[in-house]
Amino acid sequence: MPKGSGGMGFRDLQSFNLAMLAKQVWRLLREPDSLCATVLRAKYYLDGKLLNAKRKSGSSYTWQSILAGLECFKLGYISRVGDGTQIRIWEDSWIPSSHNLKIQTWRGNNLVSTVDELINPVDASWDVDLVQSIFESVDANRILQIPITNGREDCVAWHFNRSGLFSVKLAYHCQWKKKFGARIAGPQGSGTSNRQVWKNLWKLQVPGKIKNFGWRAIRGLMPCKAILANRHVIPEGGCPVCHNGAEDIKHLIFRCDRARAVWRAIGVWEKNQVPDSGRSLGVHCFGRSDQ
């Protein structure tokens, strides 16, 4: 998980590996005359359309890996309109302002299949009447806003980079979001206040072990007696120091008599009074940058 979502920021190796394989797909597209591309094209995609390639019986491990990277690559690529002959209207990603880069209109019985059929061959501009008659208003407006480069073939670009060049870092984030995106939809990672908690924690000017301690406390990963008792590791969860209540994280850091004495000794007890209910430990401790 990213640090901004409550994680420690370690990379997911599987997602990173797929992003690296997606880079090989980008190289095959950018250098179609290279030796590697020539050999693979002759065996696995004779029509030269790598994006439409499928797995075949007896495929080598190299080709299977490239196909795995291709699935990652498809999460962020977009086809730039040139002459429109290579872009499939209903299957390819070519609408920049669409949430999934694809047409949202239902195809139905429409016979048009490639983008060049939507372009007026006389002046190389969009056939406005045809576009508006086939697509819903939202898609029609999006299509008419796409510039057409006359005299150039269609090309593939990376949508999430202004330059259009592929980025392993951005591909990793696309793959990670596909794999783990649902996990950060809960209150731990999606709320603005919680994100601010993690931001304030990681930017503190303190040793790394202090930040790690704060992270463990907010995530509830401290081996306090109350937590261990709830997991049936030990029989009792009372505080062994003050014998006044269960030793949970709030008690350990704030409510124990010895902890209170430490806060008073350093003169910050007033700022660290934790309410019995309401905000979480993390929001209380790190909700403001000046605390």
C-alpha positions in Angstrom: 0.0 0.0 0.0 1.2 3.6 -0.7 2.2 5.7 2.3 -0.7 8.0 1.6 -3.2 5.2 1.9 -1.8 3.8 5.2 0.9 1.5 4.0 4.7 1.5 4.3 5.3 2.2 0.6 6.8 -1.1 -0.4 6.4 -2.0 -4.1 4.1 -4.9 -5.1 6.6 -7.1 -7.0 4.0 -8.7 -9.2 2.6 -5.4 -10.3 6.1 -4.0 -10.8 7.1 -7.0 -12.9 4.0 -6.6 -15.1 4.9 -2.9 -15.6 8.4 -3.9 -16.7 6.9 -6.4 -19.2 4.6 -3.7 -20.4 7.8 -1.7 -21.3 8.8 -4.6 -23.6 5.5 -4.3 -25.3 6.2 -0.6 -25.8 9.6 -1.4 -27.3 8.1 -3.8 -29.7 5.6 -1.2 -30.8 8.2 1.6 -31.1 10.9 -0.5 -32.8 9.0 -2.9 -35.2 12.1 -3.5 -37.2 14.2 -4.7 -34.4 15.4 -8.4 -34.4 13.3 -9.3 -31.4 10.1 -7.7 -32.9 10.8 -9.4 -36.3 11.1 -12.9 -34.8 8.1 -12.6 -32.5 6.0 -11.0 -35.3 6.8 -13.8 -37.7 5.7 -16.4 -35.2 2.9 -14.9 -33.1 1.3 -11.9 -34.8 1.7 -12.1 -38.6 -0.7 -9.2 -39.2 1.7 -6.9 -37.3 -1.0 -5.9 -34.8 0.6 -6.6 -31.5 -2.3 -5.1 -29.5 -4.6 -7.7 -31.0 -2.3 -10.6 -30.4 -3.6 -13.7 -28.6 -2.0 -16.6 -26.8 -1.4 -19.7 -29.0 -0.9 -23.3 -28.2 2.7 -24.0 -27.6 3.7 -20.4 -26.9 7.1 -19.8 -25.4 7.5 -18.5 -21.9 8.8 -15.3 -23.4 5.7 -14.7 -25.5 3.4 -15.6 -22.5 5.3 -13.0 -20.4 4.9 -10.4 -23.1 1.1 -11.1 -23.3 1.0 -10.6 -19.5 2.7 -7.3 -20.0 0.3 -6.5 -22.8 -2.7 -6.7 -20.4 -0.9 -4.2 -18.2 -0.1 -2.0 -21.2 -3.7 -1.9 -22.2 -4.6 -0.2 -18.9 -3.0 3.1 -20.0 -2.4 3.1 -23.8 -4.4 5.3 -26.2 -4.5 5.4 -30.0 -3.9 8.8 -31.5 -6.0 9.4 -34.6 -4.1 9.9 -37.9 -5.8 8.4 -41.0 -8.0 6.3 -38.7 -7.5 3.0 -40.6 -5.9 1.1 -37.7 -8.3 2.1 -34.9 -11.3 0.0 -34.1 -14.2 2.2 -33.0 -15.8 -0.1 -30.6 -12.9 -2.1 -29.1 -9.8 0.2 -29.0 -9.0 3.0 -26.5 -9.0 6.2 -28.4 -11.3 8.7 -26.5 -9.1 10.8 -24.3 -11.9 12.3 -22.2 -13.7 9.0 -21.5 -13.2 7.3 -18.1 -11.9 4.1 -19.7 -10.7 5.8 -23.0 -13.4 3.9 -25.0 -16.7 4.6 -26.7 -19.7 4.4 -24.3 -22.4 4.2 -26.9 -23.9 0.7 -27.4 -22.9 -0.6 -30.9 -26.2 -2.2 -31.8 -26.4 -2.9 -35.5 -24.0 -0.2 -36.6 -21.8 -1.5 -39.5 -19.0 1.1 -39.1 -15.9 -0.5 -37.6 -12.9 1.7 -38.0 -12.3 5.4 -37.3 -11.5 6.3 -41.0 -15.2 5.6 -41.8 -16.1 8.6 -39.6 -13.7 11.0 -41.4 -14.7 13.0 -44.5 -12.1 12.0 -47.2 -12.5 15.4 -49.0 -11.2 17.7 -46.3 -9.9 15.1 -43.7 -12.2 16.3 -41.0 -14.9 14.6 -38.9 -18.1 13.8 -40.7 -20.2 15.7 -38.1 -23.6 14.5 -39.3 -22.5 10.8 -39.4 -20.9 11.1 -35.9 -23.9 12.7 -34.4 -26.3 10.1 -36.0 -24.3 7.1 -34.7 -23.2 8.0 -31.2 -24.9 9.5 -28.2 -24.4 13.2 -27.6 -21.6 12.7 -25.0 -19.5 10.4 -27.2 -20.2 12.6 -30.3 -18.9 15.7 -28.6 -15.9 13.8 -27.3 -15.1 12.5 -30.8 -15.5 15.9 -32.5 -13.0 17.4 -30.1 -10.2 15.0 -31.1 -7.8 16.6 -33.6 -7.0 14.7 -36.8 -3.5 14.7 -38.2 -3.8 14.5 -41.9 -1.2 12.4 -43.8 -0.1 10.4 -40.8 -0.8 6.9 -39.7 -2.5 6.1 -36.4 -0.1 5.7 -33.5 -0.1 4.4 -30.0 0.8 6.6 -27.0 0.8 6.4 -23.2 -2.3 8.3 -22.0 -1.1 9.2 -18.5 2.1 11.0 -19.7 2.0 14.4 -21.3 4.7 13.4 -23.7 2.9 10.3 -24.7 5.9 8.2 -23.8 5.6 5.0 -21.8 6.5 5.2 -18.1 7.1 2.1 -15.9 6.2 4.2 -12.8 2.8 5.1 -14.2 2.2 1.6 -15.6 2.9 0.3 -12.1 0.3 2.6 -10.6 -2.2 1.5 -13.2 -1.6 -2.2 -12.5 -1.5 -1.6 -8.7 -4.9 0.2 -8.9 -6.4 -2.6 -10.8 -5.1 -5.2 -8.3 -5.6 -3.3 -5.0 -7.9 -0.4 -5.7 -10.8 -1.9 -3.9 -8.8 -2.1 -0.7 -8.5 1.6 -0.3 -12.2 2.3 -0.8 -12.8 1.9 3.0 -12.4 4.5 5.7 -8.7 3.7 6.3 -7.6 5.0 2.9 -10.3 7.0 1.2 -11.2 9.8 3.6 -9.6 13.2 3.3 -8.9 13.4 7.1 -7.2 9.9 7.0 -5.0 10.9 4.1 -4.0 14.0 5.9 -3.1 11.8 8.9 -0.7 9.8 6.9 0.7 12.9 5.2 1.4 14.5 8.5 3.0 11.4 9.9 5.5 10.8 7.2 6.6 14.4 6.9 7.5 14.7 10.6 11.1 15.7 11.2 11.8 12.7 13.5 13.9 9.5 13.2 12.4 6.8 11.1 11.8 4.5 14.0 9.5 7.1 15.5 7.5 7.3 12.3 7.4 3.5 12.3 6.1 3.5 15.9 3.4 6.0 14.9 2.4 3.9 11.9 2.1 0.8 14.0 0.1 2.6 16.7 -2.4 4.1 14.1 -2.8 0.7 12.4 -3.4 -1.1 15.7 -0.3 -3.3 15.4 1.1 -2.7 18.8 1.4 -5.9 20.9 -0.6 -4.5 23.9 -2.0 -6.9 26.4 -5.6 -6.0 25.5 -4.9 -6.8 21.9 -3.1 -10.0 22.7 -6.0 -11.0 25.0 -8.5 -10.4 22.3 -6.5 -12.8 20.1 -6.4 -15.4 22.9 -2.6 -15.1 23.2 -2.6 -14.3 26.9 -5.4 -14.7 29.4 -5.7 -11.2 30.7 -5.4 -7.7 29.1 -5.1 -5.4 32.1 -2.4 -2.8 32.3 0.5 -4.2 34.4 1.7 -0.7 35.4 -1.2 1.2 36.7 -3.7 -1.7 37.0 -6.4 0.8 35.9 -8.2 -0.6 32.8 -7.3 -2.6 29.8 -3.9 -2.0 28.1 -5.0 -1.0 24.6 -3.0 1.5 22.4 -4.7 4.6 23.8 -4.2 3.5 27.3 -0.5 2.7 26.6 0.3 6.0 25.0 -2.1 8.4 26.8 -4.2 7.1 29.6 -1.8 5.1 31.7 -0.7 7.0 34.9 3.0 6.6 33.9 2.3 7.9 30.3 0.4 10.9 31.7 3.4 11.7 34.0 5.7 11.6 31.0 3.5 14.0 28.9 3.2 16.4 31.9 7.0 16.3 32.4 7.7 17.4 28.9 4.9 20.0 29.0 2.5 18.8 26.2 -0.2 17.0 28.2 -2.9 19.6 27.3 -2.4 18.8 23.5 -2.5 15.1 24.0 -5.8 14.6 25.9 -7.7 11.9 24.0 -11.5 11.9 24.1 -13.2 8.7 25.1 -15.1 8.6 21.8 -15.1 10.4 18.4 -12.0 10.8 16.4 -9.5 8.0 15.9 -6.1 7.9 17.5 -4.4 8.8 14.2 -6.7 11.8 13.5 -6.1 13.1 17.0 -2.4 12.7 17.0 -1.6 13.7 13.4 -4.7 15.5 12.2 -2.9 18.9 12.5 0.5 19.7 11.2 1.5 21.7 14.2 0.9 18.8 16.7 
